[in-house]
Amino acid sequence: MIQLRYFASLRERLGLDVEAIEPSAGTTVAELRAFLCTRGEPWEQALAQEQRILAAVNQEMARPDSAVADGDEVAFFPPVTGG
């Protein structure tokens, strides 16, 4: 199982902050995001490809092609702006 965490506006839009799912072998961050979009709304809109969403695997910034394995923690969050 992998633990998914959603932060900031994603947490608000999805109505949850954490869940666990079973990944397919060789899953990447991009594939995981695409899979979540197949759930329909609100996932499809919140995690759509055109949305600027960052990801971290085991608390380290991840690229779309980063691998996700059983036991990993994957976090999705919007970019942070400061001032």
C-alpha positions, 0 to 999 in steps of 0.5 A: 500500500502507498499512503497518499496525502493531499495538502492545501486547496487539494485537501479542500477540493477532495474533502480528505487529507490522506488515503491508502491505495494499492499501486500497480507495479512500476507506477510513476507519479504521473500514472498515479495522478492519471489513475486518480483522475479516472475516479471522476469528480472532484478528482478529475478536475482537481488533479487534471493535467492542466492543473499545476500540482507538485508531488513529493515521494517520501518527503522529497520533491518528485518528477512525473516520471518518479517511481512509486513503490509499495510502502511509499508516501506520496504527497500532492500539493499546489505550488506555494507562493510567498510575498 
